[in-house]
Amino acid sequence: MIILLKLKNIYDINLHLFHLDHLTREGQSSIDAKFVKELSEKLGINLTLYVKSAEN
């Protein structure tokens, strides 16, 4: 991630994060999704976040 952020600044490229929350691990995956969302906001990187149960 650090290397990508440096390249983003050097070459003025756009990064986009994608995260898929499978609603697994007794709620832990949703905590992961929240972390990714907060990190993307902090770093100013666009995020696509999907939530889809692994059981479907």
PQR file of N, CA, C, O and H, with PARSE charges and radii, in Angstrom:
ATOM      1  N   MET A   1       0.823  -1.180   0.000 -0.4000 1.5000
ATOM      2  CA  MET A   1       0.000   0.000   0.000 -0.0000 2.0000
ATOM      3  C   MET A   1       0.869   1.245   0.000  0.5500 1.7000
ATOM      4  O   MET A   1       0.558   2.214  -0.693 -0.5500 1.4000
ATOM      5  N   ILE A   2       1.937   1.236   0.756 -0.4000 1.5000
ATOM      6  CA  ILE A   2       2.815   2.407   0.822 -0.0000 2.0000
ATOM      7  C   ILE A   2       3.426   2.692  -0.548  0.5500 1.7000
ATOM      8  O   ILE A   2       3.515   3.845  -0.968 -0.5500 1.4000
ATOM      9  H   ILE A   2       2.189   0.449   1.319  0.4000 1.0000
ATOM     10  N   ILE A   3       3.843   1.638  -1.237 -0.4000 1.5000
ATOM     11  CA  ILE A   3       4.429   1.820  -2.567 -0.0000 2.0000
ATOM     12  C   ILE A   3       3.394   2.398  -3.527  0.5500 1.7000
ATOM     13  O   ILE A   3       3.707   3.297  -4.308 -0.5500 1.4000
ATOM     14  H   ILE A   3       3.771   0.700  -0.895  0.4000 1.0000
ATOM     15  N   LEU A   4       2.171   1.890  -3.473 -0.4000 1.5000
ATOM     16  CA  LEU A   4       1.126   2.420  -4.347 -0.0000 2.0000
ATOM     17  C   LEU A   4       0.854   3.888  -4.066  0.5500 1.7000
ATOM     18  O   LEU A   4       0.652   4.670  -4.996 -0.5500 1.4000
ATOM     19  H   LEU A   4       1.918   1.160  -2.839  0.4000 1.0000
ATOM     20  N   LEU A   5       0.845   4.269  -2.804 -0.4000 1.5000
ATOM     21  CA  LEU A   5       0.605   5.672  -2.457 -0.0000 2.0000
ATOM     22  C   LEU A   5       1.730   6.566  -2.967  0.5500 1.7000
ATOM     23  O   LEU A   5       1.481   7.677  -3.434 -0.5500 1.4000
ATOM     24  H   LEU A   5       1.008   3.635  -2.049  0.4000 1.0000
ATOM     25  N   LYS A   6       2.971   6.079  -2.877 -0.4000 1.5000
ATOM     26  CA  LYS A   6       4.096   6.865  -3.397 -0.0000 2.0000
ATOM     27  C   LYS A   6       4.000   7.009  -4.910  0.5500 1.7000
ATOM     28  O   LYS A   6       4.219   8.096  -5.445 -0.5500 1.4000
ATOM     29  H   LYS A   6       3.173   5.176  -2.497  0.4000 1.0000
ATOM     30  N   LEU A   7       3.673   5.920  -5.601 -0.4000 1.5000
ATOM     31  CA  LEU A   7       3.515   5.976  -7.054 -0.0000 2.0000
ATOM     32  C   LEU A   7       2.357   6.891  -7.444  0.5500 1.7000
ATOM     33  O   LEU A   7       2.428   7.599  -8.449 -0.5500 1.4000
ATOM     34  H   LEU A   7       3.494   5.037  -5.166  0.4000 1.0000
ATOM     35  N   LYS A   8       1.294   6.873  -6.647 -0.4000 1.5000
ATOM     36  CA  LYS A   8       0.144   7.752  -6.893 -0.0000 2.0000
ATOM     37  C   LYS A   8       0.584   9.207  -6.900  0.5500 1.7000
ATOM     38  O   LYS A   8       0.177   9.983  -7.765 -0.5500 1.4000
ATOM     39  H   LYS A   8       1.236   6.298  -5.831  0.4000 1.0000
ATOM     40  N   ASN A   9       1.405   9.568  -5.945 -0.4000 1.5000
ATOM     41  CA  ASN A   9       1.863  10.950  -5.840 -0.0000 2.0000
ATOM     42  C   ASN A   9       2.895  11.306  -6.912  0.5500 1.7000
ATOM     43  O   ASN A   9       2.860  12.406  -7.463 -0.5500 1.4000
ATOM     44  H   ASN A   9       1.736   8.937  -5.243  0.4000 1.0000
ATOM     45  N   ILE A  10       3.800  10.393  -7.208 -0.4000 1.5000
ATOM     46  CA  ILE A  10       4.851  10.661  -8.193 -0.0000 2.0000
ATOM     47  C   ILE A  10       4.267  10.813  -9.592  0.5500 1.7000
ATOM     48  O   ILE A  10       4.604  11.751 -10.315 -0.5500 1.4000
ATOM     49  H   ILE A  10       3.828   9.499  -6.761  0.4000 1.0000
ATOM     50  N   TYR A  11       3.387   9.884  -9.971 -0.4000 1.5000
ATOM     51  CA  TYR A  11       2.874   9.848 -11.338 -0.0000 2.0000
ATOM     52  C   TYR A  11       1.465  10.421 -11.478  0.5500 1.7000
ATOM     53  O   TYR A  11       0.878  10.373 -12.559 -0.5500 1.4000
ATOM     54  H   TYR A  11       3.113   9.122  -9.384  0.4000 1.0000
ATOM     55  N   ASP A  12       0.931  10.957 -10.400 -0.4000 1.5000
ATOM     56  CA  ASP A  12      -0.408  11.551 -10.410 -0.0000 2.0000
ATOM     57  C   ASP A  12      -1.447  10.586 -10.987  0.5500 1.7000
ATOM     58  O   ASP A  12      -2.200  10.932 -11.897 -0.5500 1.4000
ATOM     59  H   ASP A  12       1.408  10.996  -9.523  0.4000 1.0000
ATOM     60  N   ILE A  13      -1.469   9.367 -10.437 -0.4000 1.5000
ATOM     61  CA  ILE A  13      -2.433   8.361 -10.879 -0.0000 2.0000
ATOM     62  C   ILE A  13      -3.564   8.259  -9.864  0.5500 1.7000
ATOM     63  O   ILE A  13      -3.410   8.626  -8.700 -0.5500 1.4000
ATOM     64  H   ILE A  13      -0.857   9.086  -9.698  0.4000 1.0000
ATOM     65  N   ASN A  14      -4.693   7.758 -10.323 -0.4000 1.5000
ATOM     66  CA  ASN A  14      -5.837   7.545  -9.449 -0.0000 2.0000
ATOM     67  C   ASN A  14      -5.854   6.101  -8.975  0.5500 1.7000
ATOM     68  O   ASN A  14      -5.673   5.175  -9.765 -0.5500 1.4000
ATOM     69  H   ASN A  14      -4.819   7.459 -11.269  0.4000 1.0000
ATOM     70  N   LEU A  15      -6.069   5.919  -7.693 -0.4000 1.5000
ATOM     71  CA  LEU A  15      -6.231   4.586  -7.132 -0.0000 2.0000
ATOM     72  C   LEU A  15      -7.693   4.410  -6.754  0.5500 1.7000
ATOM     73  O   LEU A  15      -8.387   5.374  -6.431 -0.5500 1.4000
ATOM     74  H   LEU A  15      -6.216   6.671  -7.050  0.4000 1.0000
ATOM     75  N   HIS A  16      -8.147   3.173  -6.798 -0.4000 1.5000
ATOM     76  CA  HIS A  16      -9.514   2.860  -6.414 -0.0000 2.0000
ATOM     77  C   HIS A  16      -9.482   1.550  -5.649  0.5500 1.7000
ATOM     78  O   HIS A  16      -8.972   0.545  -6.145 -0.5500 1.4000
ATOM     79  H   HIS A  16      -7.583   2.389  -7.059  0.4000 1.0000
ATOM     80  N   LEU A  17     -10.027   1.560  -4.443 -0.4000 1.5000
ATOM     81  CA  LEU A  17     -10.082   0.355  -3.624 -0.0000 2.0000
ATOM     82  C   LEU A  17     -11.397  -0.370  -3.845  0.5500 1.7000
ATOM     83  O   LEU A  17     -12.429   0.248  -4.106 -0.5500 1.4000
ATOM     84  H   LEU A  17     -10.441   2.376  -4.039  0.4000 1.0000
ATOM     85  N   PHE A  18     -11.346  -1.679  -3.738 -0.4000 1.5000
ATOM     86  CA  PHE A  18     -12.539  -2.512  -3.803 -0.0000 2.0000
ATOM     87  C   PHE A  18     -12.509  -3.438  -2.605  0.5500 1.7000
ATOM     88  O   PHE A  18     -11.487  -4.060  -2.316 -0.5500 1.4000
ATOM     89  H   PHE A  18     -10.507  -2.182  -3.527  0.4000 1.0000
ATOM     90  N   HIS A  19     -13.635  -3.529  -1.905 -0.4000 1.5000
ATOM     91  CA  HIS A  19     -13.724  -4.445  -0.767 -0.0000 2.0000
ATOM     92  C   HIS A  19     -15.062  -5.159  -0.829  0.5500 1.7000
ATOM     93  O   HIS A  19     -16.098  -4.536  -1.060 -0.5500 1.4000
ATOM     94  H   HIS A  19     -14.465  -3.023  -2.140  0.4000 1.0000
ATOM     95  N   LEU A  20     -15.036  -6.459  -0.624 -0.4000 1.5000
ATOM     96  CA  LEU A  20     -16.249  -7.268  -0.600 -0.0000 2.0000
ATOM     97  C   LEU A  20     -16.399  -7.870   0.783  0.5500 1.7000
ATOM     98  O   LEU A  20     -15.584  -8.690   1.208 -0.5500 1.4000
ATOM     99  H   LEU A  20     -14.194  -6.965  -0.436  0.4000 1.0000
ATOM    100  N   ASP A  21     -17.437  -7.461   1.478 -0.4000 1.5000
ATOM    101  CA  ASP A  21     -17.746  -7.989   2.811 -0.0000 2.0000
ATOM    102  C   ASP A  21     -18.694  -9.163   2.629  0.5500 1.7000
ATOM    103  O   ASP A  21     -19.834  -8.985   2.200 -0.5500 1.4000
ATOM    104  H   ASP A  21     -18.098  -6.795   1.133  0.4000 1.0000
ATOM    105  N   HIS A  22     -18.223 -10.368   2.955 -0.4000 1.5000
ATOM    106  CA  HIS A  22     -19.019 -11.588   2.799 -0.0000 2.0000
ATOM    107  C   HIS A  22     -19.885 -11.886   4.021  0.5500 1.7000
ATOM    108  O   HIS A  22     -20.553 -12.919   4.075 -0.5500 1.4000
ATOM    109  H   HIS A  22     -17.297 -10.513   3.304  0.4000 1.0000
ATOM    110  N   LEU A  23     -19.873 -10.974   5.007 -0.4000 1.5000
ATOM    111  CA  LEU A  23     -20.660 -11.165   6.232 -0.0000 2.0000
ATOM    112  C   LEU A  23     -20.297 -12.476   6.926  0.5500 1.7000
ATOM    113  O   LEU A  23     -21.175 -13.245   7.317 -0.5500 1.4000
ATOM    114  H   LEU A  23     -19.330 -10.135   4.962  0.4000 1.0000
ATOM    115  N   THR A  24     -19.003 -12.720   7.073 -0.4000 1.5000
ATOM    116  CA  THR A  24     -18.520 -13.953   7.696 -0.0000 2.0000
ATOM    117  C   THR A  24     -17.766 -13.645   8.984  0.5500 1.7000
ATOM    118  O   THR A  24     -17.638 -12.490   9.388 -0.5500 1.4000
ATOM    119  H   THR A  24     -18.290 -12.096   6.756  0.4000 1.0000
ATOM    120  N   ARG A  25     -17.285 -14.675   9.600 -0.4000 1.5000
ATOM    121  CA  ARG A  25     -16.469 -14.607  10.818 -0.0000 2.0000
ATOM    122  C   ARG A  25     -17.180 -13.876  11.957  0.5500 1.7000
ATOM    123  O   ARG A  25     -16.582 -13.061  12.659 -0.5500 1.4000
ATOM    124  H   ARG A  25     -17.390 -15.614   9.272  0.4000 1.0000
ATOM    125  N   GLU A  26     -18.454 -14.181  12.125 -0.4000 1.5000
ATOM    126  CA  GLU A  26     -19.242 -13.667  13.251 -0.0000 2.0000
ATOM    127  C   GLU A  26     -19.137 -12.153  13.398  0.5500 1.7000
ATOM    128  O   GLU A  26     -18.950 -11.643  14.503 -0.5500 1.4000
ATOM    129  H   GLU A  26     -18.940 -14.844  11.555  0.4000 1.0000
ATOM    130  N   GLY A  27     -19.256 -11.446  12.296 -0.4000 1.5000
ATOM    131  CA  GLY A  27     -19.243  -9.990  12.328 -0.0000 2.0000
ATOM    132  C   GLY A  27     -17.885  -9.356  12.107  0.5500 1.7000
ATOM    133  O   GLY A  27     -17.801  -8.144  11.908 -0.5500 1.4000
ATOM    134  H   GLY A  27     -19.408 -11.860  11.399  0.4000 1.0000
ATOM    135  N   GLN A  28     -16.830 -10.135  12.137 -0.4000 1.5000
ATOM    136  CA  GLN A  28     -15.490  -9.579  11.956 -0.0000 2.0000
ATOM    137  C   GLN A  28     -15.289  -9.009  10.555  0.5500 1.7000
ATOM    138  O   GLN A  28     -14.560  -8.033  10.381 -0.5500 1.4000
ATOM    139  H   GLN A  28     -16.899 -11.120  12.299  0.4000 1.0000
ATOM    140  N   SER A  29     -15.926  -9.611   9.560 -0.4000 1.5000
ATOM    141  CA  SER A  29     -15.754  -9.099   8.197 -0.0000 2.0000
ATOM    142  C   SER A  29     -16.343  -7.699   8.057  0.5500 1.7000
ATOM    143  O   SER A  29     -15.839  -6.894   7.272 -0.5500 1.4000
ATOM    144  H   SER A  29     -16.518 -10.405   9.702  0.4000 1.0000
ATOM    145  N   SER A  30     -17.392  -7.403   8.799 -0.4000 1.5000
ATOM    146  CA  SER A  30     -17.969  -6.052   8.766 -0.0000 2.0000
ATOM    147  C   SER A  30     -17.048  -5.045   9.441  0.5500 1.7000
ATOM    148  O   SER A  30     -17.002  -3.879   9.048 -0.5500 1.4000
ATOM    149  H   SER A  30     -17.800  -8.056   9.436  0.4000 1.0000
ATOM    150  N   ILE A  31     -16.319  -5.493  10.450 -0.4000 1.5000
ATOM    151  CA  ILE A  31     -15.316  -4.634  11.094 -0.0000 2.0000
ATOM    152  C   ILE A  31     -14.197  -4.338  10.102  0.5500 1.7000
ATOM    153  O   ILE A  31     -13.703  -3.213  10.031 -0.5500 1.4000
ATOM    154  H   ILE A  31     -16.357  -6.440  10.768  0.4000 1.0000
ATOM    155  N   ASP A  32     -13.801  -5.354   9.336 -0.4000 1.5000
ATOM    156  CA  ASP A  32     -12.795  -5.151   8.285 -0.0000 2.0000
ATOM    157  C   ASP A  32     -13.287  -4.124   7.267  0.5500 1.7000
ATOM    158  O   ASP A  32     -12.533  -3.243   6.855 -0.5500 1.4000
ATOM    159  H   ASP A  32     -14.202  -6.268   9.393  0.4000 1.0000
ATOM    160  N   ALA A  33     -14.546  -4.238   6.863 -0.4000 1.5000
ATOM    161  CA  ALA A  33     -15.116  -3.313   5.882 -0.0000 2.0000
ATOM    162  C   ALA A  33     -15.101  -1.887   6.418  0.5500 1.7000
ATOM    163  O   ALA A  33     -14.801  -0.947   5.682 -0.5500 1.4000
ATOM    164  H   ALA A  33     -15.159  -4.954   7.197  0.4000 1.0000
ATOM    165  N   LYS A  34     -15.421  -1.727   7.683 -0.4000 1.5000
ATOM    166  CA  LYS A  34     -15.402  -0.395   8.298 -0.0000 2.0000
ATOM    167  C   LYS A  34     -13.983   0.170   8.288  0.5500 1.7000
ATOM    168  O   LYS A  34     -13.783   1.351   8.003 -0.5500 1.4000
ATOM    169  H   LYS A  34     -15.665  -2.490   8.281  0.4000 1.0000
ATOM    170  N   PHE A  35     -12.996  -0.677   8.600 -0.4000 1.5000
ATOM    171  CA  PHE A  35     -11.597  -0.251   8.592 -0.0000 2.0000
ATOM    172  C   PHE A  35     -11.182   0.216   7.196  0.5500 1.7000
ATOM    173  O   PHE A  35     -10.561   1.269   7.050 -0.5500 1.4000
ATOM    174  H   PHE A  35     -13.159  -1.636   8.832  0.4000 1.0000
ATOM    175  N   VAL A  36     -11.524  -0.563   6.179 -0.4000 1.5000
ATOM    176  CA  VAL A  36     -11.168  -0.212   4.802 -0.0000 2.0000
ATOM    177  C   VAL A  36     -11.828   1.105   4.404  0.5500 1.7000
ATOM    178  O   VAL A  36     -11.201   1.942   3.755 -0.5500 1.4000
ATOM    179  H   VAL A  36     -12.029  -1.418   6.297  0.4000 1.0000
ATOM    180  N   LYS A  37     -13.088   1.292   4.787 -0.4000 1.5000
ATOM    181  CA  LYS A  37     -13.801   2.536   4.467 -0.0000 2.0000
ATOM    182  C   LYS A  37     -13.122   3.734   5.121  0.5500 1.7000
ATOM    183  O   LYS A  37     -12.896   4.756   4.473 -0.5500 1.4000
ATOM    184  H   LYS A  37     -13.598   0.612   5.314  0.4000 1.0000
ATOM    185  N   GLU A  38     -12.798   3.605   6.404 -0.4000 1.5000
ATOM    186  CA  GLU A  38     -12.145   4.706   7.113 -0.0000 2.0000
ATOM    187  C   GLU A  38     -10.763   4.999   6.535  0.5500 1.7000
ATOM    188  O   GLU A  38     -10.377   6.161   6.403 -0.5500 1.4000
ATOM    189  H   GLU A  38     -12.982   2.775   6.931  0.4000 1.0000
ATOM    190  N   LEU A  39     -10.018   3.950   6.190 -0.4000 1.5000
ATOM    191  CA  LEU A  39      -8.691   4.129   5.612 -0.0000 2.0000
ATOM    192  C   LEU A  39      -8.773   4.824   4.255  0.5500 1.7000
ATOM    193  O   LEU A  39      -7.983   5.724   3.967 -0.5500 1.4000
ATOM    194  H   LEU A  39     -10.331   3.006   6.297  0.4000 1.0000
ATOM    195  N   SER A  40      -9.714   4.414   3.434 -0.4000 1.5000
ATOM    196  CA  SER A  40      -9.846   5.041   2.116 -0.0000 2.0000
ATOM    197  C   SER A  40     -10.201   6.518   2.250  0.5500 1.7000
ATOM    198  O   SER A  40      -9.710   7.349   1.486 -0.5500 1.4000
ATOM    199  H   SER A  40     -10.356   3.684   3.668  0.4000 1.0000
ATOM    200  N   GLU A  41     -11.050   6.845   3.215 -0.4000 1.5000
ATOM    201  CA  GLU A  41     -11.401   8.252   3.442 -0.0000 2.0000
ATOM    202  C   GLU A  41     -10.185   9.043   3.915  0.5500 1.7000
ATOM    203  O   GLU A  41      -9.943  10.161   3.460 -0.5500 1.4000
ATOM    204  H   GLU A  41     -11.450   6.170   3.835  0.4000 1.0000
ATOM    205  N   LYS A  42      -9.431   8.453   4.826 -0.4000 1.5000
ATOM    206  CA  LYS A  42      -8.238   9.122   5.368 -0.0000 2.0000
ATOM    207  C   LYS A  42      -7.203   9.385   4.278  0.5500 1.7000
ATOM    208  O   LYS A  42      -6.559  10.433   4.260 -0.5500 1.4000
ATOM    209  H   LYS A  42      -9.628   7.545   5.195  0.4000 1.0000
ATOM    210  N   LEU A  43      -7.051   8.416   3.363 -0.4000 1.5000
ATOM    211  CA  LEU A  43      -6.045   8.528   2.310 -0.0000 2.0000
ATOM    212  C   LEU A  43      -6.563   9.241   1.062  0.5500 1.7000
ATOM    213  O   LEU A  43      -5.794   9.528   0.144 -0.5500 1.4000
ATOM    214  H   LEU A  43      -7.575   7.564   3.377  0.4000 1.0000
ATOM    215  N   GLY A  44      -7.855   9.526   1.029 -0.4000 1.5000
ATOM    216  CA  GLY A  44      -8.431  10.193  -0.132 -0.0000 2.0000
ATOM    217  C   GLY A  44      -8.502   9.311  -1.362  0.5500 1.7000
ATOM    218  O   GLY A  44      -8.320   9.781  -2.485 -0.5500 1.4000
ATOM    219  H   GLY A  44      -8.479   9.293   1.775  0.4000 1.0000
ATOM    220  N   ILE A  45      -8.768   8.033  -1.148 -0.4000 1.5000
ATOM    221  CA  ILE A  45      -8.852   7.073  -2.248 -0.0000 2.0000
ATOM    222  C   ILE A  45     -10.299   6.611  -2.376  0.5500 1.7000
ATOM    223  O   ILE A  45     -10.941   6.261  -1.386 -0.5500 1.4000
ATOM    224  H   ILE A  45      -8.916   7.651  -0.235  0.4000 1.0000
ATOM    225  N   ASN A  46     -10.803   6.615  -3.605 -0.4000 1.5000
ATOM    226  CA  ASN A  46     -12.172   6.150  -3.839 -0.0000 2.0000
ATOM    227  C   ASN A  46     -12.307   4.682  -3.471  0.5500 1.7000
ATOM    228  O   ASN A  46     -11.364   3.903  -3.601 -0.5500 1.4000
ATOM    229  H   ASN A  46     -10.282   6.899  -4.409  0.4000 1.0000
ATOM    230  N   LEU A  47     -13.499   4.320  -3.008 -0.4000 1.5000
ATOM    231  CA  LEU A  47     -13.757   2.954  -2.557 -0.0000 2.0000
ATOM    232  C   LEU A  47     -15.071   2.461  -3.128  0.5500 1.7000
ATOM    233  O   LEU A  47     -16.074   3.174  -3.132 -0.5500 1.4000
ATOM    234  H   LEU A  47     -14.265   4.953  -2.901  0.4000 1.0000
ATOM    235  N   THR A  48     -15.047   1.230  -3.609 -0.4000 1.5000
ATOM    236  CA  THR A  48     -16.266   0.504  -3.930 -0.0000 2.0000
ATOM    237  C   THR A  48     -16.381  -0.596  -2.893  0.5500 1.7000
ATOM    238  O   THR A  48     -15.494  -1.440  -2.767 -0.5500 1.4000
ATOM    239  H   THR A  48     -14.232   0.650  -3.605  0.4000 1.0000
ATOM    240  N   LEU A  49     -17.474  -0.581  -2.155 -0.4000 1.5000
ATOM    241  CA  LEU A  49     -17.679  -1.540  -1.069 -0.0000 2.0000
ATOM    242  C   LEU A  49     -18.978  -2.289  -1.317  0.5500 1.7000
ATOM    243  O   LEU A  49     -20.050  -1.687  -1.384 -0.5500 1.4000
ATOM    244  H   LEU A  49     -18.195   0.105  -2.258  0.4000 1.0000
ATOM    245  N   TYR A  50     -18.878  -3.591  -1.453 -0.4000 1.5000
ATOM    246  CA  TYR A  50     -20.055  -4.434  -1.630 -0.0000 2.0000
ATOM    247  C   TYR A  50     -20.226  -5.311  -0.408  0.5500 1.7000
ATOM    248  O   TYR A  50     -19.254  -5.727   0.224 -0.5500 1.4000
ATOM    249  H   TYR A  50     -18.007  -4.081  -1.399  0.4000 1.0000
ATOM    250  N   VAL A  51     -21.479  -5.584  -0.088 -0.4000 1.5000
ATOM    251  CA  VAL A  51     -21.809  -6.505   0.993 -0.0000 2.0000
ATOM    252  C   VAL A  51     -22.682  -7.591   0.391  0.5500 1.7000
ATOM    253  O   VAL A  51     -23.765  -7.317  -0.125 -0.5500 1.4000
ATOM    254  H   VAL A  51     -22.268  -5.246  -0.602  0.4000 1.0000
ATOM    255  N   LYS A  52     -22.206  -8.818   0.460 -0.4000 1.5000
ATOM    256  CA  LYS A  52     -22.931  -9.956  -0.105 -0.0000 2.0000
ATOM    257  C   LYS A  52     -22.634 -11.178   0.747  0.5500 1.7000
ATOM    258  O   LYS A  52     -21.475 -11.559   0.913 -0.5500 1.4000
ATOM    259  H   LYS A  52     -21.326  -9.041   0.879  0.4000 1.0000
ATOM    260  N   SER A  53     -23.664 -11.782   1.279 -0.4000 1.5000
ATOM    261  CA  SER A  53     -23.493 -12.950   2.129 -0.0000 2.0000
ATOM    262  C   SER A  53     -22.822 -14.083   1.362  0.5500 1.7000
ATOM    263  O   SER A  53     -23.167 -14.357   0.212 -0.5500 1.4000
ATOM    264  H   SER A  53     -24.606 -11.473   1.144  0.4000 1.0000
ATOM    265  N   ALA A  54     -21.872 -14.727   1.999 -0.4000 1.5000
ATOM    266  CA  ALA A  54     -21.170 -15.854   1.383 -0.0000 2.0000
ATOM    267  C   ALA A  54     -22.097 -17.051   1.220  0.5500 1.7000
ATOM    268  O   ALA A  54     -21.797 -17.966   0.454 -0.5500 1.4000
ATOM    269  H   ALA A  54     -21.592 -14.504   2.932  0.4000 1.0000
ATOM    270  N   GLU A  55     -23.202 -17.054   1.920 -0.4000 1.5000
ATOM    271  CA  GLU A  55     -24.134 -18.179   1.857 -0.0000 2.0000
ATOM    272  C   GLU A  55     -25.024 -18.133   0.628  0.5500 1.7000
ATOM    273  O   GLU A  55     -25.676 -19.130   0.316 -0.5500 1.4000
ATOM    274  H   GLU A  55     -23.447 -16.310   2.543  0.4000 1.0000
ATOM    275  N   ASN A  56     -25.075 -17.020  -0.077 -0.4000 1.5000
ATOM    276  CA  ASN A  56     -25.930 -16.898  -1.273 -0.0000 2.0000
ATOM    277  C   ASN A  56     -25.149 -17.174  -2.522  0.5500 1.7000
ATOM    278  O   ASN A  56     -25.702 -17.119  -3.620 -0.5500 1.4000
ATOM    279  H   ASN A  56     -24.545 -16.210   0.177  0.4000 1.0000
TER
END
